Amino acid sequence: MNIGIIGAGHIGSALAVRLVSLGHSVQIANSRGPETLKDVAQKTGATPVTAREAAQYGDIIVVTIPLKNIPDLPKDLFEGVAADVPVIDTSNYYPLLRDGKMPELETGDLTESEWVQQHLGRPVVKVFNNIYADHLENKGQPAGTPGRISLPVGGDDAAAKQKVMALVDELGFDAVDNGSLHESWRQQPGTPSYGADLPAEKLREHLASLGTERTTAQHAEYLANHAKAEKEMAAQGIKLE
């Protein structure tokens, strides 16, 4: 396939490495221009382009940039892109370390990817947000391998979700349907499955145990969990791209 990646940070670069190794043709973009991506191109084998070119290129598009930068993308980024081209969103909300407070995401009414979908103006599929980049690049295994890591996939477009789930499997992970985009809160930071690398059976059990509608108590608990994790990361000097 032709795959366009908008975002050349940890997740974008890890995906580019794996996708190129699988024989896909990958174009990758960042906010500073293709001339700044020579090192990324050398490491990944992807072709540096502009964000607009990456959006127009793929059979699948991946948007993997800091959440706070989503509104800065061109409003016509996907103009002319066929409606059946899936757009993957990998974003996570990090208010302390990167994004600042975003009131729309503090209330719990919107999931991160519903907010992204509103700004992009087209449906998105959420995946690759709850796995470390190093694990994404190096821990994929053949289908049927005991303990194979599973990744939750949330989205409202069934056909797009199936294409994305097939790609997840090709990358070496079990794809677990996490329901609608509104239910994707179950894979966001602060939840028990975030970064946990669960096998498919355990991930399905866990997602089912949470229910579909996020309760006020759940929202408060997971925000608190995430705030604690961010403070620990800050104390350790960890910086996000």
C-alpha angles and dihedrals in degrees: 000000000000108000126187119203121196105196128044100203127112099302095037092051093045091052091047092053093050097041094050090048088055091055100259121139108240132192117190132195140183135186095262100057137264093278088071094055102072093113092047091049091050092049098043107026090232122135116246114233140150121280090251092053092049091051091051095045111063144084079207127022124206121202108195109160133122110289092237090060097055094092089054093064114106111274091227094046093125098036108140094011110133114255092235094061106106118229114207119208117199098174129141129188113240106171097173103039102035125343106049121221114321108191094202090062097042095065097058093231093112130040117224093255094047086057091049091048091054092053096044093047095223138076118282135196116219119222142123091045098106102049128079113251092237091053091047090053099041113021104062113125137188118276112274095029109142111252094014109172115251128210125206116233120199128186148123100230107080096197093049091047092053092052091050093046089053089053091049089054091048089053089058105264136107110248114221119195107236095186126237127357088255088061093051090096083088090073098041126110115289094034120114094249094053107116091347098120092216122183115246099260093051093044092052091049091049095048091048091051091058096058123222104272115063110234124217089249093052092049092051092046095050094044088053092047091051094046090053091049092049092051090050090050091049091051089053091051093245113160127195123223 
